[in-house]
């Protein structure tokens, strides 16, 4: 989703806003823009493409003012062009930036057009600028204008508003889309992610749904959705500016792949701090896991662990489908929402719906100050640190770490595991950072496979047991980074239809470890090889020795099959990364994608 920034202070706002937008470029990079106020007038600069285009314009064109707002866009309404870029201005009086979708924008636009308003873009966001301009023409104060606009719009949004002639006032609001306020001496800033403000302040206020605020450099006034003045807690956030440097790596994704041993170790430490979580879940009769994308595949892997280690019935649901399906639940259940950002709107809304059905809510999130973390009854943090690459790597394996740890602890609490068995699980977990570190050392051995794979137009991924969801995740990684069509299947399902896709030279990539079903999986691969497929193994050493017909093998050291989904995820990530590098695609910012999806 898009990124919002705002600033009031002693510095030139355009410079500050640009630096903050650069920290949010992972959220959107179709276009960008900045609006400032100086000498009573609004000044606007926008460009199509990545932020370096906007930065180049700013070098040649002065953008005066000590107050400003900025935006980096991922298109949801309207094509990618300068007219659709934010900020939007109406009547040379009001400028806005907006994340989210205004669901009733069509009727509002028709009404405003009939009243003489002229629109210059195809976006739903420009409607907001004209609503504020209309309120201004009615002599409403900026604060009362905000109340008026909020009463008219439906949807998910975060927005910031500037007025010409108001050199010291910035208006903001949020509903189901993240927005935070930062404060230090003689400065106030806003952003859709605290990461964007880490170089300015660590003191952050997170607005709640329905909140709106009036800001100047010396004061912050907040109202809730009913119009009552409220106080929101100031939180000291932990993100440090140094955490978003590439540290010598070519891409953020490469850096984040290498950070996974530390991310897993830190997450294990965080799990030790939640020592009583299993006590609170001891009487849970069933679990529904709610997530989207990579987090959903983590949940599907976690389902195997909860059922095997804890004897707990589990369903893993696509968050965007869950609440609209009118799901039925057995009494005494719990809902576990998984989200790297903690702001994924599909997942947030699914968790809220589960709560209305009487389910205890839990969240696995990488941002402890996020909306899901604040609203869940119980929170299980991952400690992966900021993840900038759009394709999730370290957040995924950190999520798996939490899921395995929780499953084994619940298994002991529920009597499904003996103390000795639970101790074995703990030992396996303690060895996980090392096993992942060894897998990362396979970078060079994967390069040969990526050079072969870059020529493919399509490929299949196969896995069995908990490696089946990993096959889905591996296929997702390859398609989103390299734009090669890829599909993941349960290995046993290949003969029920997907085998029809196999032709000479089709890459069939199998996730394989040494377990009781490996012989069946190898038989499936033999069927594919007999029909002309090129077999590629991503495998543990013992399992690879059983396959003498593979065209390529990517092999990691043997590990306990319980954690092979985590360990084998590493070479799958590396393969997708290096294939994208070979093809020359934009690894950190794949086309049409954004890191945090805060619209439905």
SVG drawing of the C-alpha trace seen along z (x, -y; Angstrom):
<svg xmlns="http://www.w3.org/2000/svg" viewBox="-25 -35 54 80">
<polyline fill="none" stroke="black" stroke-width="0.4" points="0.0,0.0 1.0,-3.7 3.1,-5.7 2.2,-8.9 4.6,-11.5 4.0,-14.9 6.2,-17.4 6.2,-20.7 9.4,-22.0 12.4,-24.3 13.9,-22.5 12.9,-22.7 9.9,-20.4 10.6,-19.1 14.0,-17.7 12.7,-16.0 9.6,-14.6 11.8,-13.2 14.1,-11.4 11.1,-9.9 9.5,-8.8 12.6,-7.0 12.1,-4.9 8.6,-4.1 9.3,-3.4 8.8,0.3 5.1,-0.6 4.6,-1.9 6.6,-3.3 4.4,-4.1 4.6,-7.8 5.4,-10.3 4.9,-13.9 5.3,-16.6 3.2,-19.6 4.4,-22.4 3.0,-25.7 5.1,-28.9 4.0,-32.6 0.4,-31.5 0.6,-29.5 0.6,-25.8 3.6,-24.5 3.3,-21.1 5.8,-18.8 5.1,-15.3 6.7,-12.7 5.9,-9.3 8.1,-6.4 10.5,-5.9 11.5,-8.4 14.8,-9.2 12.8,-10.9 11.2,-13.2 14.6,-13.8 16.0,-14.9 13.2,-17.4 13.7,-18.8 17.3,-19.6 16.2,-21.9 13.0,-23.3 12.8,-25.0 10.1,-23.7 9.9,-26.2 8.2,-25.8 8.6,-24.4 5.4,-22.4 4.7,-19.7 3.1,-16.4 4.4,-13.7 3.2,-10.4 4.6,-7.4 1.9,-5.7 0.9,-2.2 -2.0,-2.5 -5.4,-1.3 -7.6,-3.8 -6.5,-5.3 -3.5,-4.6 0.1,-5.5 0.6,-9.2 1.3,-12.5 -2.3,-13.6 -3.1,-10.6 0.0,-11.1 -0.5,-12.6 -0.8,-15.1 -4.0,-16.3 -5.0,-20.0 -8.4,-21.6 -9.0,-25.3 -5.4,-26.2 -6.5,-26.0 -6.3,-22.4 -3.8,-19.6 -4.3,-16.0 -2.5,-12.7 -4.4,-9.5 -3.9,-5.8 -6.8,-3.3 -9.9,-3.3 -13.0,-5.6 -15.7,-3.1 -18.4,-5.7 -16.2,-8.0 -18.4,-7.6 -21.5,-9.1 -19.5,-11.8 -17.7,-12.7 -21.0,-12.9 -22.4,-15.2 -19.4,-17.4 -19.2,-17.6 -22.9,-18.7 -21.9,-21.5 -19.2,-22.8 -16.1,-21.0 -13.6,-20.0 -11.6,-16.9 -8.1,-16.4 -7.4,-12.8 -9.1,-9.4 -8.5,-8.6 -10.9,-8.2 -8.4,-10.3 -9.1,-13.6 -12.6,-13.5 -11.2,-14.2 -9.4,-17.3 -12.7,-18.7 -14.7,-17.8 -12.2,-19.8 -12.3,-22.6 -16.1,-22.6 -16.1,-22.8 -13.5,-25.6 -15.9,-27.6 -18.5,-27.1 -16.2,-28.8 -15.7,-25.7 -12.5,-25.6 -10.0,-22.9 -11.0,-20.9 -14.7,-21.2 -14.0,-20.5 -12.3,-17.2 -15.4,-16.3 -17.6,-17.0 -15.5,-15.0 -15.2,-12.0 -19.0,-12.0 -19.4,-11.7 -16.9,-9.0 -16.9,-5.3 -13.9,-3.0 -10.4,-2.4 -8.1,-5.4 -5.3,-7.3 -5.0,-11.0 -3.2,-14.2 -4.3,-17.7 -2.6,-21.0 -4.3,-24.4 -2.9,-27.4 -2.3,-30.1 -1.9,-27.6 1.9,-27.5 1.6,-25.7 -1.3,-23.3 -1.5,-19.8 -4.7,-17.7 -4.6,-13.9 -7.1,-11.0 -7.2,-7.2 -9.7,-4.4 -8.4,-0.8 -5.2,-2.1 -2.1,-2.8 -1.0,-6.3 1.4,-7.4 2.4,-10.8 6.0,-11.5 7.0,-14.3 10.2,-16.0 11.1,-19.5 9.9,-22.1 8.9,-19.3 5.9,-17.1 5.7,-14.5 3.3,-11.8 3.8,-8.7 2.0,-5.5 5.0,-3.6 7.1,-4.6 10.1,-3.5 9.8,-6.6 10.2,-8.8 13.1,-6.8 15.7,-9.5 13.5,-12.2 12.1,-10.8 11.4,-7.6 8.4,-9.0 5.3,-7.9 1.6,-8.1 -0.5,-5.6 -4.0,-6.8 -6.9,-4.5 -9.6,-3.7 -11.8,-6.8 -9.3,-9.2 -8.4,-12.5 -5.9,-15.1 -4.8,-18.7 -1.1,-19.2 1.4,-22.0 5.0,-21.9 4.1,-22.6 0.8,-20.7 -1.1,-17.6 -4.9,-17.5 -6.7,-14.3 -10.4,-13.5 -12.1,-10.1 -14.8,-9.1 -17.5,-10.6 -15.7,-14.0 -14.5,-13.7 -11.0,-15.0 -8.8,-12.0 -5.2,-11.3 -3.3,-8.5 -0.2,-7.0 3.2,-8.0 5.3,-4.9 9.0,-4.7 9.6,-2.6 12.7,-0.5 13.5,-0.8 16.9,-2.4 17.9,-4.1 20.9,-1.8 18.5,1.2 17.3,0.1 20.8,-0.2 21.7,2.5 25.0,3.0 26.9,3.8 24.5,6.2 23.2,5.7 19.5,5.8 17.5,5.6 16.2,9.1 19.7,10.5 20.5,8.8 17.3,10.0 18.0,13.6 21.3,13.4 19.7,11.9 17.5,15.0 19.6,16.8 19.6,13.7 15.9,13.1 15.1,16.7 17.3,16.4 15.8,13.1 12.3,14.5 13.1,17.6 14.2,15.1 10.9,13.3 9.0,16.6 10.8,17.2 9.4,13.9 5.9,15.2 6.3,18.0 2.7,18.2 1.0,18.1 0.2,21.8 -1.6,21.4 -4.0,18.9 -4.6,21.3 -4.9,24.6 -8.6,24.8 -8.8,23.8 -10.8,26.5 -9.7,25.5 -7.8,23.0 -8.4,21.0 -5.4,19.4 -6.1,16.2 -3.5,14.7 -2.7,13.7 0.0,14.4 3.3,15.7 1.8,15.5 -1.0,17.8 1.5,20.4 3.3,20.0 -0.1,20.7 -0.6,23.8 2.7,25.2 1.9,24.3 -1.3,26.4 0.7,29.6 2.7,28.7 -0.4,27.9 -2.1,31.1 1.0,33.3 2.6,31.8 -0.5,30.5 -3.4,32.6 -5.3,29.4 -7.8,29.2 -6.8,26.4 -8.0,24.7 -5.9,22.3 -8.0,19.6 -7.4,17.1 -8.2,13.9 -9.9,12.1 -12.3,15.0 -12.9,15.8 -15.4,13.3 -17.4,13.2 -18.0,17.0 -20.1,16.8 -17.9,19.4 -19.3,21.6 -17.1,22.4 -17.1,24.9 -17.4,23.1 -14.2,22.5 -12.0,21.8 -9.3,19.2 -8.3,17.2 -4.6,16.6 -3.9,13.7 -0.5,13.7 0.9,10.5 4.4,9.2 3.3,5.6 0.4,6.2 -1.6,3.8 -2.8,6.2 -6.4,5.1 -7.7,8.5 -6.2,10.1 -7.2,7.4 -10.8,7.5 -10.8,11.3 -9.5,11.2 -12.1,8.7 -14.8,10.9 -13.6,13.9 -13.8,11.9 -17.4,11.1 -18.0,14.8 -16.6,15.3 -13.2,16.6 -10.2,15.6 -7.9,13.5 -4.1,13.9 -1.6,12.1 1.8,13.1 3.3,9.8 6.7,8.2 5.6,4.7 4.6,4.7 2.9,1.3 0.7,2.4 -3.1,2.5 -3.3,6.3 -0.9,6.3 -2.9,3.7 -6.3,5.3 -5.4,9.0 -6.1,10.6 -2.7,12.2 0.4,11.2 3.3,13.4 6.0,11.1 8.5,12.0 11.8,10.2 12.8,10.1 13.5,6.3 12.3,4.1 11.8,6.1 12.1,3.8 12.1,6.2 8.6,6.7 9.0,10.5 9.0,11.7 12.0,13.8 13.1,13.3 9.5,12.5 8.3,15.8 10.9,17.9 10.4,16.0 6.6,16.7 7.4,20.4 9.6,20.2 6.8,18.8 4.3,21.4 6.6,24.4 7.4,23.1 3.8,22.5 2.7,25.9 5.3,27.8 4.5,25.8 0.8,26.4 1.5,30.1 3.1,30.3 0.4,28.3 -2.4,30.4 -0.7,33.7 -0.1,34.6 3.7,34.5 5.7,35.9 8.2,33.7 11.0,35.6 9.3,35.0 8.8,31.4 12.5,31.1 13.5,32.6 11.4,30.0 13.1,27.3 16.5,28.7 15.5,28.8 14.4,25.1 17.7,24.1 19.6,25.6 17.4,23.9 19.5,20.7 22.6,22.8 20.7,25.0 19.4,21.9 22.9,20.4 24.3,23.5 21.5,23.4 22.3,19.7 25.9,20.9 24.3,22.5 24.1,19.2 26.8,20.1 25.5,23.6 22.1,22.2 23.4,19.8 23.8,22.5 20.2,23.6 19.0,20.0 20.9,19.6 19.0,22.6 15.7,21.5 15.7,18.0 14.9,19.4 11.7,21.1 8.3,19.8 6.5,21.9 7.4,24.4 5.8,26.6 6.7,26.9 5.8,30.1 5.9,31.0 4.3,33.4 3.2,33.0 4.3,29.6 6.5,29.2 3.3,28.9 2.6,25.4 6.3,24.6 5.9,25.6 3.1,23.0 5.3,20.4 8.3,21.2 6.1,20.9 4.9,17.5 8.4,16.3 9.5,17.2 6.5,15.7 6.5,12.4 10.2,11.8 11.1,13.2 7.6,13.1 7.9,16.7 4.6,18.5 4.8,21.0 2.3,23.2 2.6,25.3 0.9,28.6 0.8,31.4 3.0,34.1 0.3,36.8 -2.1,34.6 0.0,34.4 -1.5,37.5 -5.0,36.0 -4.6,33.3 -1.4,31.3 0.5,34.1 -1.3,33.0 0.9,29.8 4.2,31.8 6.1,31.6 9.7,31.9 11.9,29.5 9.3,28.3 11.0,27.6 9.5,29.5 11.0,28.3 10.5,30.6 10.9,29.8 12.1,33.1 13.3,34.3 13.9,37.7 10.6,38.8 8.1,41.6 6.5,40.1 9.6,39.4 9.4,42.7 5.9,41.7 7.2,38.3 10.1,39.7 7.6,42.0 5.7,38.9 8.9,37.3 9.7,40.4 6.3,40.1 7.1,36.5 10.6,37.3 9.3,40.1 7.1,37.5 10.0,35.2 10.2,32.9 13.5,31.5 13.6,32.5 15.1,30.0 15.5,31.0 15.6,28.6 16.4,31.3 18.1,32.5 21.3,34.6 19.9,38.0 16.8,37.5 18.8,36.2 20.9,39.4 17.8,41.4 17.1,39.4 19.6,40.2 17.6,38.7 17.4,35.1 18.8,32.5 19.8,30.2 20.1,30.6 20.2,27.9 21.2,29.8 21.3,28.8 22.5,30.8 20.1,33.2 17.8,31.9 14.9,33.1 11.9,33.4 9.9,31.2 11.9,28.2 12.7,29.0 10.0,26.5 12.1,23.7 15.5,24.9 14.4,25.7 12.7,22.3 16.1,20.8 17.3,22.3 13.8,21.7 14.2,18.0 17.7,17.9 16.6,19.6 13.8,17.1 16.2,14.2 19.0,15.3 16.6,16.1 15.2,12.6 18.8,11.2 19.6,13.2 16.5,11.9 17.2,8.3 13.9,7.7 13.4,5.3 14.1,7.6 13.2,5.4 10.2,3.8 8.5,6.2 6.0,4.7 2.4,4.2 3.3,5.3 3.6,3.4 4.9,4.5 1.9,3.7 -1.5,4.3 -3.9,2.1 -6.9,2.2 -9.3,5.1"/>
</svg>
